[in-house]
């Protein structure tokens, strides 16, 4: 029974750690590369790296921030994300996703990924 309880606690702890990796606090006037540069430089692990996918970016703070998509230094789009708002950003292969703040207060974002289904 003790082993079972320990295993359950470990599984729940791992799930909390994985969820924590998708929530970010953005400092005032900060730009943060979220995904797109490769292993070791990404803020989140995109489970669909090397494939087209969607990034769902949620604003879980009171401050507005922006999702910026780039490819080889060229800005593809900039999307404002208002308080409690969310955007679904299409990331093609080699696209980079940045989060930018322009306010003087901290912002908080949550990011999830979704595979693109072409059925």
N, C-alpha and C positions, 0 to 999 in steps of 0.2 A: 504494500500500500504506500509506503514511503517513496519507493522508486516511481510509482505512478504519479504521485503528487509532484515530485521533483521534475518529471518529464513534462507535465502539464505547465508548470511554472516556467520552464525553459522555453517551451513553445510560445507561450504568451509573451514572454520577454523578447523573443526574437521578432515577433510581430510588431511590438511597440517600437523596436529599434528601426525596423524597415519603414514604418510610418513616419518616424521622426526625421528620416532622411529626405522626405519630400516637403518639409516645412522650412521656410527660410525667413530670417529676419534681415531686412534690408536697411542699412544705415542711411541717414540723410544724404541726399545727393550722390548716391552710389549706383554704379553699373555693375551687374553681376552676370557673368557668363554661366548659364544654367546647363546647357548641353550643346555639343557640336564640335568641340575641339579634340576629343579623344579621351582615352582612359587617363586618369590622373589630373585632368584639367576640368572635368565636368562637375557641376555641383550635385547633380542627380544621376543615377544610373538609368539610362533609357533602355528598357528591356527590348526595344525594337531598333536599336542602333544598327545602321547599315540598311535600314528599310524606311519606307515612308510611313509616317505615323502622325497622330495628333497629340499635342501637349495640351492638357486642360489646366489652365492657370487660374487660380482663385485668389481673390484678395480677401484675406481674413483680418484686415485691420481697418482703421478709419482713414487712412491716407491713400490717395490715388497714386498709382505707379503705372509704368508702361511695359508692355511686352514688345520686344524688338526682334525681328527675324532678319538675319543676314546670311549672305552666301558670298564667300570670297571677298569680304569687305564691302560688298554692295548691300545697302539696306533694301529689303524686300517689302516689309511693312512694319508699322508701329501702331500698336493697339493700346488705347488707354483702358485701365481696369479700375473702375470706381469702387468705393467702399462696398463690401459684400458682393461684388460683381465677379464674373468669371468670363473667360474667353477660351475658345477652342482654336488652337493654332495648328495649321497644317505644316509639318516639318518634312520637307523632302530630303533625300540623301544629301549629306554634306551641309545642310542648313544649320545655322547656329541660333540659339535662343538666348536672349539677354533679358534681364529685368532691370529697369532703370527707375530711380526715384529722383524727383526734382524738388521735393519739399524739404523742410527743415526738421521733420519728424521721422521716426522709424516707421517702416511698413512691414507687413508680414504676408507671405505668399505660400500657397500650397500648390504642388504640381503633381499631376498624375498623367499617365500615358495611355493611349488607346491605339490599337492596331487598326489600320485602314483596311476595310473589307471591300473588295471590288466585285462582289457577287451581284 
